[in-house]
Amino acid sequence: MTRIFSGHIIDIVNKKIIDGELTIKDNKVYSISEKEGISADAPYIMAGFIDSHIHIESSMLLPRNFATQVVKFGTIGVVSDPHEIANVLGMQGIEYMIQDGKNVNFHFYNGTPSCVPATSFETSGAILNSEDVDKFLGNEDIYFLSEMMNYPGVLFKDKEVMQKISSAIKHKKPIDGHAPSVVGEDIKEYSSYGITTDHECSEIKEALEKINYGIKILIREGSAAKNFDNLLPLISSHPKDIMFCSDDKHPDDLLLGHINLLVKRALLAGYNLFDVLRATSLNPKEHYNLDFGLLQEGDNADFIIVDNLQDFNVLSTYINGVEVYNRKTGVNKELVLNELDTKVLPNKFNATYLSEEDIKVKSEQTKINVIECFDGELFTKSVQCEAKVENNYVTSDTSKDILKIVVLNRYENTKPQVAFIKGFGFKQGAIASSVSHDSHNIVAVGVSDKEIVEAINLVVENKGGISLVCNTEKDVLPLQIAGLMSKENCEIVAEKYKELNSKAKNLSNSLQSPYMTLSFMALLVIPELKLSDKGLFDSKNFKFTELFVK
């Protein structure tokens, strides 16, 4: 079957725009030829977009439902790190994501997680040792070793870490990095082991130093961490050394757009078209050795058609020669190849219900170490505050915006860990979630012990989800798959998530995304102070610390 498309054809490889015809034959690019008479108003035809680093699980969607949403915005593939589900289900979780992705006409390029668990200071649902990682890296469905977030392990030459890196080199697979604020001699050594990307940069100076050591910078704009504006100048200064990524993208944000939004913003800011587009296609293809097409003769017919370079509305998305999305008719039913087997929804959830007594904190000193969080940031600060004590127990102090935070092990029946946090701004109510990076234990924050416990118990009852309790109101979004994802489509999940997030924002005078912020309060690899199911953790010195200041 032969099809011909006319318009302004963008050749990202040779940096030119051809007014002419694109001929597709047998789902391959057969030819591109110039033709006179192409209208100035004709559409633009270009390579589709690649998200160069994302955790699909953070969208709360299965791969099939994620793909169904993002093809509307011209995304044809993602470099996916199944780190979240691996921390819950191990090898079973990775295989589940790979197999679900194969049910979609979409390019899922999966890596094998390098840090499961992320640290030894928390309880995860699985362990992937160096032998497991080596096995996965030999799989043709695995394209890279996922983010090496245990950068202290690299610097101290931890045996298991070094074996995982060696396996990636042996299998000739790229190694993704994760090195927030790591600079100087540390980043020089870190990069010397073959680690070639980083998505944790927030400032130009840090990014330039990493580029100097051969590290590609993944410019991140997700639902939580947003570094795009700060790193935008790299597009013109180092166009071959950058890629665009979202890292974590929540379902409500996916209703609005994906990588297309970054392209549009960069073009509106005046950056060169070819420099911008290479960050979404050519650079990830070359770096990760991916097989999608770039509109070169003989390539797979992977491309998008947009109306113009200002509005950037996607008119059609083609993957492997199949039109998977059309702006007029919607998503093509041929995108998803097989229906979901709802009888197989893997999970691991052994937490039991809590009582108020379980989260009481007996007073020991007058001052406590408090986590201070900030809107839109993964980083926290460690601050010392006066404890509010009632009947010999430390309680939340809404007058100083100091609330109780609880982490409950979801894999084993153990005692919950309790600390205090500043920055949520709640005057009433509580929220809880089983989406809690990286080990995905249950994390909750709130004003009263009663509401905190009720919010946690809603998550326990549904074996995963996000919940809210305020006075007599109780609400929950169940996440049936690994306590991370719903079986429903993006519109349904996003609507429920937006409803819960709106309610949570009404409790807060500080945060735009309370659930997203909450999900990172147990992420021990990001400084400064976090809480795991084993205790309060000093991420700067990588060791546990005490709640009470002595």
C-alpha positions as CSV (number, residue, x, y, z in Angstrom):
1,M,0.0,0.0,0.0
2,T,1.3,3.4,-1.0
3,R,0.3,6.7,0.5
4,I,1.4,10.2,-0.3
5,F,1.5,13.2,2.0
6,S,2.1,16.8,0.9
7,G,3.3,19.7,3.0
8,H,6.4,21.3,4.5
9,I,8.5,18.2,5.4
10,I,11.1,18.8,8.2
11,D,14.3,16.9,7.7
12,I,15.9,17.0,11.2
13,V,19.0,15.1,10.1
14,N,20.0,17.4,7.3
15,K,18.5,20.5,8.9
16,K,16.2,21.6,6.1
17,I,12.5,22.0,5.2
18,I,11.4,20.5,2.0
19,D,8.2,21.7,0.3
20,G,7.0,18.5,-1.4
21,E,5.7,15.0,-1.0
22,L,6.4,12.2,1.5
23,T,5.7,8.7,0.0
24,I,5.0,5.8,2.4
25,K,5.1,2.3,1.1
26,D,4.8,-0.9,3.1
27,N,4.8,1.3,6.3
28,K,8.3,2.6,5.4
29,V,9.5,6.0,4.1
30,Y,9.8,5.3,0.4
31,S,10.8,8.7,-0.8
32,I,10.8,12.4,-0.1
33,S,10.7,14.7,-3.1
34,E,10.4,18.4,-3.7
35,K,7.2,19.7,-5.4
36,E,6.2,23.1,-6.6
37,G,3.0,24.7,-5.6
38,I,2.9,23.7,-1.9
39,S,0.8,26.3,-0.1
40,A,2.2,28.4,2.6
41,D,-0.7,27.2,4.7
42,A,0.1,23.5,4.1
43,P,0.8,21.5,7.3
44,Y,4.2,20.6,8.6
45,I,5.3,16.9,8.6
46,M,8.1,16.0,11.1
47,A,9.5,13.2,13.2
48,G,7.3,12.3,16.2
49,F,8.4,13.2,19.8
50,I,10.2,11.0,22.3
51,D,10.1,11.6,26.0
52,S,13.7,10.7,27.0
53,H,13.0,9.8,30.6
54,I,9.7,8.9,32.2
55,H,8.3,6.6,34.9
56,I,5.0,5.6,33.3
57,E,3.7,4.5,36.7
58,S,3.6,8.1,37.9
59,S,0.8,8.8,35.4
60,M,-1.2,6.3,37.3
61,L,-2.0,4.7,34.0
62,L,-1.0,1.4,32.4
63,P,1.3,1.7,29.4
64,R,-1.6,1.2,27.0
65,N,-3.7,4.0,28.5
66,F,-0.7,6.3,28.7
67,A,0.1,5.8,25.0
68,T,-3.6,6.3,24.1
69,Q,-3.3,9.8,25.7
70,V,0.0,11.1,24.5
71,V,-0.3,10.1,20.8
72,K,-2.8,13.0,20.7
73,F,0.1,15.4,21.3
74,G,2.6,13.8,18.8
75,T,4.5,11.5,21.2
76,I,5.4,8.3,19.4
77,G,7.6,6.8,22.1
78,V,9.2,7.0,25.5
79,V,12.4,6.0,27.2
80,S,10.7,4.4,30.1
81,D,12.2,3.4,33.5
82,P,9.9,0.9,35.3
83,H,11.7,1.7,38.5
84,E,8.5,2.3,40.5
85,I,6.7,-1.0,39.8
86,A,10.1,-2.8,40.1
87,N,10.3,-1.5,43.7
88,V,6.9,-3.1,44.4
89,L,7.0,-6.3,42.3
90,G,10.6,-6.7,41.1
91,M,11.1,-8.7,37.9
92,Q,7.4,-9.5,37.7
93,G,6.6,-5.8,37.6
94,I,9.1,-5.0,34.8
95,E,7.8,-7.9,32.7
96,Y,4.2,-6.8,33.3
97,M,5.1,-3.3,31.9
98,I,6.9,-4.7,28.9
99,Q,4.1,-7.1,28.0
100,D,1.4,-4.4,28.4
101,G,3.4,-2.1,26.2
102,K,3.6,-4.8,23.5
103,N,-0.2,-4.6,23.3
104,V,0.1,-1.0,21.8
105,N,1.3,0.3,18.5
106,F,3.7,2.6,20.3
107,H,7.4,2.7,21.0
108,F,8.2,1.8,24.6
109,Y,11.9,1.6,25.2
110,N,12.3,0.1,28.6
111,G,15.4,0.1,30.9
112,T,16.2,-2.1,33.8
113,P,16.2,-0.4,37.1
114,S,19.6,-0.1,38.8
115,C,18.5,0.7,42.3
116,V,15.8,-1.7,43.7
117,P,15.6,-0.9,46.5
118,A,16.9,2.7,46.0
119,T,18.6,2.5,49.4
120,S,19.0,0.0,52.3
121,F,17.3,2.5,54.6
122,E,13.7,1.7,53.5
123,T,11.6,-1.4,52.8
124,S,10.7,-2.2,49.3
125,G,8.7,-5.0,47.8
126,A,11.6,-6.5,45.9
127,I,15.3,-6.6,45.4
128,L,17.0,-6.7,42.0
129,N,20.6,-7.8,42.5
130,S,23.4,-7.6,40.0
131,E,22.6,-11.0,38.6
132,D,19.0,-10.0,37.9
133,V,20.1,-6.8,36.3
134,D,22.6,-8.6,34.1
135,K,19.8,-11.0,33.0
136,F,17.5,-8.1,32.0
137,L,20.3,-6.2,30.2
138,G,20.7,-9.2,27.9
139,N,17.1,-9.0,26.9
140,E,16.4,-7.3,23.6
141,D,13.4,-5.5,25.1
142,I,15.8,-3.6,27.5
143,Y,17.6,-0.6,26.0
144,F,19.6,0.8,28.9
145,L,20.5,0.6,32.6
146,S,18.1,3.0,34.4
147,E,19.1,5.9,36.5
148,M,22.0,5.1,38.9
149,M,20.6,7.1,41.8
150,N,22.9,5.4,44.3
151,Y,25.6,7.9,43.4
152,P,27.3,7.4,46.9
153,G,27.5,3.7,45.9
154,V,29.3,4.6,42.7
155,L,31.7,7.0,44.4
156,F,32.5,4.4,47.1
157,K,32.7,1.6,44.5
158,D,30.0,-0.6,46.1
159,K,30.5,-4.1,44.8
160,E,26.9,-4.6,43.6
161,V,26.7,-1.2,42.0
162,M,30.0,-1.8,40.1
163,Q,28.7,-5.1,38.9
164,K,25.5,-3.6,37.5
165,I,27.6,-0.9,35.7
166,S,29.9,-3.6,34.3
167,S,26.9,-5.5,33.0
168,A,25.6,-2.5,31.1
169,I,29.0,-2.0,29.6
170,K,29.3,-5.7,28.7
171,H,25.9,-5.6,27.0
172,K,26.7,-2.3,25.3
173,K,23.7,-0.5,26.9
174,P,23.8,3.1,27.9
175,I,23.8,4.0,31.7
176,D,21.4,6.7,32.9
177,G,22.5,8.9,35.8
178,H,20.8,10.6,38.7
179,A,23.1,13.0,40.5
180,P,21.4,16.0,42.0
181,S,23.9,18.7,43.0
182,V,26.8,16.4,42.4
183,V,29.7,18.5,41.1
184,G,33.5,18.9,41.2
185,E,35.6,15.8,41.6
186,D,32.6,13.7,42.5
187,I,30.8,14.2,39.2
188,K,34.1,13.7,37.4
189,E,34.5,10.3,39.0
190,Y,30.8,9.5,38.7
191,S,30.9,10.0,35.0
192,S,34.2,8.1,34.6
193,Y,32.3,4.8,35.0
194,G,30.3,5.3,31.8
195,I,27.3,7.1,33.2
196,T,26.1,9.4,30.4
197,T,22.9,11.2,31.3
198,D,21.4,13.3,34.2
199,H,17.9,14.6,34.6
200,E,18.4,16.2,38.0
201,C,20.1,19.5,36.9
202,S,18.3,22.6,38.0
203,E,20.9,25.2,37.2
204,I,23.0,26.0,34.1
205,K,26.3,26.0,35.9
206,E,25.8,22.5,37.1
207,A,24.6,21.3,33.7
208,L,27.6,22.8,31.9
209,E,30.0,21.1,34.3
210,K,28.3,17.7,33.7
211,I,28.3,18.2,29.9
212,N,32.0,18.9,30.2
213,Y,32.4,15.3,31.5
214,G,30.4,13.8,28.7
215,I,27.0,13.7,30.4
216,K,23.9,14.4,28.3
217,I,21.4,16.7,30.1
218,L,17.8,15.7,30.1
219,I,15.9,18.9,30.5
220,R,13.0,18.0,32.8
221,E,9.5,19.4,33.0
222,G,7.2,17.1,34.9
223,S,4.3,17.5,37.3
224,A,6.7,18.0,40.3
225,A,10.2,19.0,39.2
226,K,10.2,21.8,36.6
227,N,13.7,22.8,35.3
228,F,12.8,23.7,31.7
229,D,13.0,27.5,32.0
230,N,16.3,27.4,33.9
231,L,18.0,25.1,31.4
232,L,16.5,26.5,28.2
233,P,19.7,28.3,27.0
234,L,21.3,24.8,26.6
235,I,19.2,24.4,23.5
236,S,21.3,26.9,21.6
237,S,24.6,26.5,23.3
238,H,24.7,22.7,23.4
239,P,22.0,21.3,21.0
240,K,23.7,17.9,20.6
241,D,24.0,17.4,24.4
242,I,20.3,17.7,25.5
243,M,17.0,15.9,25.4
244,F,13.6,16.7,26.7
245,C,11.9,14.6,29.4
246,S,9.1,14.7,31.9
247,D,10.3,12.2,34.5
248,D,7.0,12.1,36.4
249,K,3.7,13.2,34.8
250,H,0.4,13.1,36.6
251,P,-2.8,12.2,34.7
252,D,-4.4,15.7,35.0
253,D,-1.3,17.2,33.4
254,L,-1.4,14.6,30.6
255,L,-4.8,15.9,29.6
256,L,-3.2,19.2,28.7
257,G,-0.2,18.0,26.7
258,H,3.2,16.3,26.8
259,I,6.5,17.0,25.0
260,N,4.7,19.1,22.5
261,L,4.3,21.8,25.1
262,L,8.0,22.0,25.6
263,V,8.6,22.3,21.9
264,K,6.0,25.1,21.6
265,R,7.5,27.0,24.5
266,A,11.0,26.7,23.1
267,L,10.0,27.9,19.7
268,L,8.0,30.8,21.2
269,A,11.1,31.8,23.1
270,G,12.9,32.1,19.8
271,Y,15.1,29.0,19.8
272,N,16.1,27.4,16.5
273,L,13.6,24.9,15.1
274,F,16.2,22.2,14.3
275,D,17.9,22.6,17.7
276,V,14.6,22.2,19.5
277,L,13.3,19.2,17.5
278,R,16.6,17.3,17.7
279,A,16.2,17.3,21.5
280,T,12.9,15.4,21.0
281,S,14.0,12.9,18.3
282,L,17.5,12.8,16.8
283,N,19.4,13.0,20.1
284,P,17.5,10.3,22.0
285,K,17.6,8.0,18.9
286,E,21.4,8.3,18.7
287,H,22.1,8.1,22.4
288,Y,19.9,5.1,23.2
289,N,20.2,3.4,19.8
290,L,16.5,3.4,19.2
291,D,14.7,2.1,16.1
292,F,12.0,4.7,15.5
293,G,12.0,6.6,12.2
294,L,13.3,10.1,11.5
295,L,11.7,10.6,8.1
296,Q,14.7,9.3,6.2
297,E,14.3,6.9,3.3
298,G,14.0,3.4,4.5
299,D,12.9,4.5,8.1
300,N,9.8,3.2,9.8
301,A,7.0,5.6,9.0
302,D,6.9,7.3,12.4
303,F,5.9,10.9,12.0
304,I,3.4,13.6,13.0
305,I,1.5,16.3,11.0
306,V,1.0,19.7,12.7
307,D,-1.0,22.7,11.5
308,N,1.8,25.3,11.9
309,L,4.8,26.1,13.9
310,Q,3.1,28.6,16.2
311,D,-0.1,26.9,17.4
312,F,1.5,23.5,16.9
313,N,-1.7,21.5,16.9
314,V,-1.2,17.9,16.1
315,L,-3.4,16.9,13.2
316,S,-2.2,13.3,12.9
317,T,0.2,10.9,14.5
318,Y,1.6,7.9,12.6
319,I,3.5,5.0,14.2
320,N,4.9,2.2,12.0
321,G,2.9,3.5,9.1
322,V,-0.5,3.4,11.0
323,E,-2.4,6.6,11.8
324,V,-3.0,6.1,15.5
325,Y,-4.5,9.5,16.0
326,N,-6.4,12.0,13.9
327,R,-7.5,15.3,15.3
328,K,-11.0,15.0,13.7
329,T,-11.7,11.4,14.4
330,G,-9.7,10.9,17.6
331,V,-7.5,7.9,18.6
332,N,-7.6,5.0,16.2
333,K,-8.9,1.7,17.6
334,E,-5.9,0.1,15.9
335,L,-3.6,1.7,18.5
336,V,-4.4,-0.9,21.2
337,L,-4.0,-4.4,19.9
338,N,-5.5,-6.5,22.7
339,E,-7.9,-5.9,25.5
340,L,-6.7,-5.7,29.1
341,D,-6.9,-9.0,31.1
342,T,-8.5,-7.6,34.3
343,K,-8.0,-11.0,35.9
344,V,-4.3,-10.3,36.1
345,L,-3.7,-7.1,38.0
346,P,-0.5,-7.7,40.0
347,N,-0.1,-6.1,43.4
348,K,1.7,-6.6,46.7
349,F,0.0,-5.1,49.7
350,N,0.1,-6.6,53.2
351,A,-0.4,-3.5,55.4
352,T,-3.1,-3.7,58.1
353,Y,-5.4,-1.0,59.6
354,L,-4.0,1.5,62.1
355,S,-5.4,3.0,65.2
356,E,-4.8,6.5,66.5
357,E,-2.7,5.0,69.3
358,D,-0.3,3.7,66.6
359,I,0.9,7.2,65.5
360,K,1.1,9.0,68.9
361,V,4.5,10.5,69.6
362,K,5.6,10.7,73.3
363,S,7.4,13.9,74.1
364,E,11.1,13.5,74.9
365,Q,12.6,17.0,74.3
366,T,11.4,20.5,73.6
367,K,12.7,20.8,70.0
368,I,12.2,18.5,67.0
369,N,13.8,18.1,63.6
370,V,11.2,19.0,61.0
371,I,11.1,18.4,57.3
372,E,10.4,21.6,55.4
373,C,8.9,21.1,51.9
374,F,8.4,23.5,49.1
375,D,5.9,23.8,46.3
376,G,7.2,22.2,43.1
377,E,10.4,21.0,44.6
378,L,11.7,17.5,45.4
379,F,14.3,18.9,47.7
380,T,13.5,19.6,51.4
381,K,15.3,21.3,54.2
382,S,15.9,20.2,57.8
383,V,14.8,22.8,60.3
384,Q,14.6,22.7,64.1
385,C,11.3,23.8,65.7
386,E,9.7,24.0,69.1
387,A,7.5,21.0,69.6
388,K,3.8,21.5,70.5
389,V,3.1,19.1,73.4
390,E,-0.4,18.2,74.7
391,N,-0.8,15.6,77.5
392,N,2.8,14.6,77.1
393,Y,2.4,13.9,73.4
394,V,3.8,15.9,70.4
395,T,1.0,17.0,68.1
396,S,0.5,19.0,64.9
397,D,0.8,22.7,65.3
398,T,-1.3,24.4,62.6
399,S,-0.3,27.9,63.9
400,K,3.2,27.2,62.8
401,D,2.3,25.0,59.8
402,I,3.9,21.9,61.5
403,L,1.9,18.8,60.7
404,K,2.4,15.1,61.5
405,I,3.7,12.9,58.7
406,V,3.4,9.1,58.8
407,V,5.0,6.4,56.7
408,L,3.6,2.8,57.0
409,N,5.3,-0.2,55.5
410,R,2.9,-1.7,53.0
411,Y,4.8,-5.0,52.6
412,E,5.1,-6.1,56.2
413,N,3.0,-5.6,59.3
414,T,5.4,-3.2,61.2
415,K,5.0,-0.1,63.3
416,P,4.5,3.1,61.4
417,Q,7.2,5.8,61.5
418,V,6.1,9.3,62.5
419,A,7.8,12.7,62.1
420,F,6.7,16.3,61.4
421,I,6.6,18.4,58.3
422,K,6.4,22.1,57.5
423,G,5.0,23.5,54.2
424,F,1.7,21.8,53.6
425,G,-0.3,24.6,55.2
426,F,-3.3,22.4,56.2
427,K,-5.6,23.8,58.8
428,Q,-7.8,20.6,58.8
429,G,-7.9,17.2,57.2
430,A,-5.4,14.6,56.0
431,I,-4.3,13.0,52.8
432,A,-2.5,9.6,52.2
433,S,-1.0,7.8,49.2
434,S,0.6,4.5,48.2
435,V,2.4,6.4,45.5
436,S,5.5,7.2,47.6
437,H,8.9,7.2,45.9
438,D,10.9,5.1,45.7
439,S,9.6,2.1,47.7
440,H,5.9,3.1,47.6
441,N,5.0,2.5,51.2
442,I,2.0,4.4,52.4
443,V,2.7,8.1,53.3
444,A,0.2,10.4,54.9
445,V,0.2,14.0,56.3
446,G,-2.5,15.7,58.3
447,V,-3.8,17.8,61.2
448,S,-5.4,15.3,63.5
449,D,-4.5,11.7,64.3
450,K,-8.0,10.6,63.7
451,E,-8.0,12.0,60.1
452,I,-4.5,10.7,59.4
453,V,-5.4,7.2,60.4
454,E,-8.7,7.2,58.5
455,A,-6.8,8.4,55.3
456,I,-4.2,5.6,55.7
457,N,-6.9,3.0,56.3
458,L,-8.7,4.0,53.1
459,V,-5.5,3.2,51.2
460,V,-5.2,-0.1,53.0
461,E,-8.8,-1.0,52.3
462,N,-8.3,-0.5,48.6
463,K,-4.8,-2.1,48.6
464,G,-3.4,1.1,47.1
465,G,-4.6,4.5,46.1
466,I,-4.7,8.1,47.1
467,S,-7.1,9.3,49.7
468,L,-8.5,12.4,51.5
469,V,-10.3,12.8,54.8
470,C,-11.7,16.0,56.2
471,N,-14.2,15.9,59.0
472,T,-16.9,13.5,57.8
473,E,-15.8,13.5,54.2
474,K,-13.8,10.5,52.9
475,D,-12.7,10.0,49.3
476,V,-10.3,7.7,47.5
477,L,-8.9,6.9,44.0
478,P,-8.1,3.2,44.0
479,L,-4.9,2.1,42.3
480,Q,-5.4,-1.6,41.7
481,I,-2.1,-2.4,39.9
482,A,0.9,-2.5,42.3
483,G,-0.8,0.3,44.3
484,L,0.5,2.6,41.6
485,M,-1.8,2.5,38.5
486,S,-5.4,2.3,37.7
487,K,-6.9,0.0,35.0
488,E,-9.1,3.0,33.8
489,N,-8.3,5.4,31.0
490,C,-6.7,8.8,31.4
491,E,-9.9,10.8,31.3
492,I,-11.4,8.8,34.2
493,V,-8.3,8.7,36.3
494,A,-7.5,12.4,35.7
495,E,-11.0,13.5,36.6
496,K,-10.8,11.7,39.9
497,Y,-7.3,12.8,40.6
498,K,-8.2,16.4,39.8
499,E,-11.2,16.2,42.2
500,L,-9.0,14.8,45.0
501,N,-6.2,17.3,44.3
502,S,-8.6,20.2,44.3
503,K,-10.0,19.1,47.6
504,A,-6.4,18.7,49.0
505,K,-5.5,22.2,47.7
506,N,-8.5,23.6,49.5
507,L,-6.9,22.2,52.7
508,S,-3.6,23.9,51.9
509,N,-2.6,27.5,51.5
510,S,0.9,26.5,50.2
511,L,0.9,23.8,47.6
512,Q,-0.5,23.5,44.1
513,S,0.1,19.7,44.0
514,P,-0.2,18.3,47.5
515,Y,-0.2,14.7,46.4
516,M,2.8,15.1,44.2
517,T,4.7,16.8,47.0
518,L,3.6,14.1,49.5
519,S,4.8,11.3,47.1
520,F,8.4,12.6,47.3
521,M,8.6,13.0,51.1
522,A,9.9,9.4,51.5
523,L,12.4,9.8,48.6
524,L,15.7,9.3,50.5
525,V,18.1,10.0,47.7
526,I,17.0,13.7,47.4
527,P,18.3,15.9,50.2
528,E,17.9,17.1,52.9
529,L,15.5,15.4,55.4
530,K,13.0,12.6,54.5
531,L,11.0,9.9,56.3
532,S,11.1,6.2,55.4
533,D,9.3,3.3,57.0
534,K,12.4,2.7,59.1
535,G,12.8,6.3,60.4
536,L,13.8,9.9,59.9
537,F,16.6,10.1,57.3
538,D,19.3,12.7,56.8
539,S,19.8,12.5,53.0
540,K,22.9,14.9,53.1
541,N,24.9,12.6,55.3
542,F,23.0,9.4,54.2
543,K,22.1,8.1,57.7
544,F,19.2,8.0,60.1
545,T,18.7,10.9,62.5
546,E,16.6,11.5,65.6
547,L,13.2,13.3,65.7
548,F,14.1,15.0,69.0
549,V,17.0,17.5,69.2
550,K,19.2,16.7,72.1
